[in-house]
């Protein structure tokens, strides 16, 4: 099967659910990211005050927000004059199954800060 035709409302509902889940995971990971930075900065501040050697290099991968990807698709679908949405296999995988090209990296990064693999 190369393409599939879906009811627009069902499609919008599936993408909206994926978007809301993505946003919630991102926001939780962003809070975890900020918390990790605070812990690390406070530790380094203690080291400075104690006269210890300071490692000036510090890097944490920042959680990526792809909410705009979902919003673009949702806006397109909602503005469509057709009641049916036709998707390719790849589009169906991204929009409905939530299998985006960036999903693996997003999951690895957010898991660092949430402790939950989704």
ZADO-1210 file (C-alpha; in nm, 4 decimals, padded with zeros to 6 digits):
<atoms>
<atom x="00.0000" y="00.0000" z="00.0000" code="UNK" pos="1"/>
<atom x="00.1563" y="00.3286" z="-00.1112" code="UNK" pos="2"/>
<atom x="-00.1129" y="00.5722" z="00.0041" code="UNK" pos="3"/>
<atom x="-00.4043" y="00.5775" z="00.2422" code="UNK" pos="4"/>
<atom x="-00.7105" y="00.7996" z="00.2592" code="UNK" pos="5"/>
<atom x="-00.8262" y="00.9036" z="00.6054" code="UNK" pos="6"/>
<atom x="-01.1165" y="01.0962" z="00.7451" code="UNK" pos="7"/>
<atom x="-00.9790" y="01.4444" z="00.8158" code="UNK" pos="8"/>
<atom x="-01.1254" y="01.4625" z="01.1676" code="UNK" pos="9"/>
<atom x="-00.9767" y="01.1251" z="01.2630" code="UNK" pos="10"/>
<atom x="-00.6433" y="01.2338" z="01.1191" code="UNK" pos="11"/>
<atom x="-00.6487" y="01.5638" z="01.3098" code="UNK" pos="12"/>
<atom x="-00.7371" y="01.3794" z="01.6294" code="UNK" pos="13"/>
<atom x="-00.4423" y="01.1374" z="01.5923" code="UNK" pos="14"/>
<atom x="-00.1932" y="01.4133" z="01.5135" code="UNK" pos="15"/>
<atom x="-00.3254" y="01.6314" z="01.7976" code="UNK" pos="16"/>
<atom x="-00.2782" y="01.3463" z="02.0442" code="UNK" pos="17"/>
<atom x="00.0773" y="01.2890" z="01.9189" code="UNK" pos="18"/>
<atom x="00.1481" y="01.6616" z="01.9433" code="UNK" pos="19"/>
<atom x="00.0148" y="01.6877" z="02.2986" code="UNK" pos="20"/>
<atom x="00.2210" y="01.3858" z="02.4074" code="UNK" pos="21"/>
<atom x="00.5318" y="01.5281" z="02.2415" code="UNK" pos="22"/>
<atom x="00.4858" y="01.8646" z="02.4094" code="UNK" pos="23"/>
<atom x="00.4337" y="01.7103" z="02.7539" code="UNK" pos="24"/>
<atom x="00.7477" y="01.4966" z="02.7207" code="UNK" pos="25"/>
<atom x="00.9474" y="01.7952" z="02.5958" code="UNK" pos="26"/>
<atom x="00.8352" y="02.0173" z="02.8848" code="UNK" pos="27"/>
<atom x="00.9201" y="01.7475" z="03.1398" code="UNK" pos="28"/>
<atom x="01.2626" y="01.6973" z="02.9805" code="UNK" pos="29"/>
<atom x="01.3246" y="02.0724" z="02.9677" code="UNK" pos="30"/>
<atom x="01.2593" y="02.0969" z="03.3408" code="UNK" pos="31"/>
<atom x="01.4966" y="01.8056" z="03.4014" code="UNK" pos="32"/>
<atom x="01.7577" y="01.9735" z="03.1807" code="UNK" pos="33"/>
<atom x="01.7319" y="02.2968" z="03.3793" code="UNK" pos="34"/>
<atom x="01.7477" y="02.1065" z="03.7082" code="UNK" pos="35"/>
<atom x="02.0667" y="01.9286" z="03.5925" code="UNK" pos="36"/>
<atom x="02.2226" y="02.2619" z="03.4979" code="UNK" pos="37"/>
<atom x="02.1396" y="02.4089" z="03.8383" code="UNK" pos="38"/>
<atom x="02.2930" y="02.1117" z="04.0193" code="UNK" pos="39"/>
<atom x="02.6074" y="02.1329" z="03.8082" code="UNK" pos="40"/>
<atom x="02.6429" y="02.5088" z="03.8447" code="UNK" pos="41"/>
<atom x="02.5947" y="02.4891" z="04.2213" code="UNK" pos="42"/>
<atom x="02.8588" y="02.2142" z="04.2420" code="UNK" pos="43"/>
<atom x="03.1033" y="02.4244" z="04.0427" code="UNK" pos="44"/>
<atom x="03.0300" y="02.7291" z="04.2563" code="UNK" pos="45"/>
<atom x="03.1150" y="02.5246" z="04.5680" code="UNK" pos="46"/>
<atom x="03.4405" y="02.4173" z="04.4009" code="UNK" pos="47"/>
<atom x="03.5280" y="02.7800" z="04.3207" code="UNK" pos="48"/>
<atom x="03.4594" y="02.8883" z="04.6771" code="UNK" pos="49"/>
<atom x="03.6773" y="02.6059" z="04.8113" code="UNK" pos="50"/>
<atom x="03.9631" y="02.6921" z="04.5783" code="UNK" pos="51"/>
<atom x="03.9469" y="02.3630" z="04.3902" code="UNK" pos="52"/>
<atom x="04.0424" y="02.3126" z="04.0275" code="UNK" pos="53"/>
<atom x="03.7520" y="02.3883" z="03.8009" code="UNK" pos="54"/>
<atom x="03.6620" y="02.2010" z="03.4881" code="UNK" pos="55"/>
<atom x="03.5397" y="02.4828" z="03.2651" code="UNK" pos="56"/>
<atom x="03.3909" y="02.2516" z="03.0068" code="UNK" pos="57"/>
<atom x="03.0383" y="02.1315" z="03.0552" code="UNK" pos="58"/>
<atom x="02.7851" y="02.0175" z="02.8000" code="UNK" pos="59"/>
<atom x="02.4397" y="01.8715" z="02.8280" code="UNK" pos="60"/>
<atom x="02.2325" y="01.8025" z="02.5178" code="UNK" pos="61"/>
<atom x="01.9337" y="02.0326" z="02.5164" code="UNK" pos="62"/>
<atom x="01.5897" y="01.8778" z="02.4609" code="UNK" pos="63"/>
<atom x="01.4525" y="01.9560" z="02.1160" code="UNK" pos="64"/>
<atom x="01.1029" y="02.0884" z="02.0687" code="UNK" pos="65"/>
<atom x="00.9334" y="01.9717" z="01.7489" code="UNK" pos="66"/>
<atom x="00.5880" y="02.1017" z="01.8343" code="UNK" pos="67"/>
<atom x="00.5994" y="02.3194" z="01.5224" code="UNK" pos="68"/>
<atom x="00.6192" y="02.0067" z="01.3055" code="UNK" pos="69"/>
<atom x="00.2879" y="01.8887" z="01.4469" code="UNK" pos="70"/>
<atom x="00.1310" y="02.2351" z="01.4368" code="UNK" pos="71"/>
<atom x="00.2140" y="02.2765" z="01.0668" code="UNK" pos="72"/>
<atom x="00.0441" y="01.9473" z="00.9781" code="UNK" pos="73"/>
<atom x="-00.2541" y="02.0247" z="01.1994" code="UNK" pos="74"/>
<atom x="-00.3016" y="02.3681" z="01.0429" code="UNK" pos="75"/>
<atom x="-00.2798" y="02.2237" z="00.6927" code="UNK" pos="76"/>
<atom x="-00.5377" y="01.9548" z="00.7738" code="UNK" pos="77"/>
<atom x="-00.7738" y="02.1939" z="00.9494" code="UNK" pos="78"/>
<atom x="-00.7600" y="02.4426" z="00.6622" code="UNK" pos="79"/>
<atom x="-00.8158" y="02.1787" z="00.3974" code="UNK" pos="80"/>
<atom x="-01.1475" y="02.2037" z="00.2157" code="UNK" pos="81"/>
<atom x="-01.1486" y="01.8249" z="00.1732" code="UNK" pos="82"/>
<atom x="-01.2974" y="01.5906" z="00.4298" code="UNK" pos="83"/>
<atom x="-01.0488" y="01.3212" z="00.3290" code="UNK" pos="84"/>
<atom x="-00.6724" y="01.3388" z="00.3795" code="UNK" pos="85"/>
<atom x="-00.4534" y="01.1292" z="00.1509" code="UNK" pos="86"/>
<atom x="-00.1174" y="01.0297" z="00.2943" code="UNK" pos="87"/>
<atom x="00.1820" y="00.8456" z="00.1591" code="UNK" pos="88"/>
<atom x="00.3253" y="00.5582" z="00.3597" code="UNK" pos="89"/>
<atom x="00.6025" y="00.7850" z="00.4935" code="UNK" pos="90"/>
<atom x="00.3586" y="01.0600" z="00.5870" code="UNK" pos="91"/>
<atom x="00.1361" y="00.8105" z="00.7653" code="UNK" pos="92"/>
<atom x="00.4378" y="00.6833" z="00.9619" code="UNK" pos="93"/>
<atom x="00.5274" y="01.0368" z="01.0717" code="UNK" pos="94"/>
<atom x="00.1909" y="01.1937" z="01.1361" code="UNK" pos="95"/>
<atom x="-00.0211" y="00.9055" z="01.2606" code="UNK" pos="96"/>
<atom x="00.2324" y="00.6528" z="01.3919" code="UNK" pos="97"/>
<atom x="00.4573" y="00.9309" z="01.5308" code="UNK" pos="98"/>
<atom x="00.7694" y="00.7860" z="01.3665" code="UNK" pos="99"/>
<atom x="00.9581" y="01.1008" z="01.2679" code="UNK" pos="100"/>
<atom x="01.3198" y="01.1054" z="01.1486" code="UNK" pos="101"/>
<atom x="01.4162" y="01.3005" z="01.4624" code="UNK" pos="102"/>
<atom x="01.2259" y="01.0721" z="01.7032" code="UNK" pos="103"/>
<atom x="01.5250" y="00.8532" z="01.8037" code="UNK" pos="104"/>
<atom x="01.7402" y="01.1481" z="01.9028" code="UNK" pos="105"/>
<atom x="01.4468" y="01.3132" z="02.0787" code="UNK" pos="106"/>
<atom x="01.3810" y="00.9968" z="02.2803" code="UNK" pos="107"/>
<atom x="01.7472" y="00.9543" z="02.3793" code="UNK" pos="108"/>
<atom x="01.7756" y="01.3144" z="02.4943" code="UNK" pos="109"/>
<atom x="01.4472" y="01.3312" z="02.6828" code="UNK" pos="110"/>
<atom x="01.5163" y="00.9981" z="02.8550" code="UNK" pos="111"/>
<atom x="01.8333" y="01.1527" z="03.0021" code="UNK" pos="112"/>
<atom x="01.6214" y="01.4053" z="03.1894" code="UNK" pos="113"/>
<atom x="01.2986" y="01.2191" z="03.2596" code="UNK" pos="114"/>
<atom x="01.4323" y="00.8712" z="03.3266" code="UNK" pos="115"/>
<atom x="01.1418" y="00.7371" z="03.1204" code="UNK" pos="116"/>
<atom x="01.1791" y="00.5887" z="02.7749" code="UNK" pos="117"/>
<atom x="00.8671" y="00.6633" z="02.5718" code="UNK" pos="118"/>
</atoms>
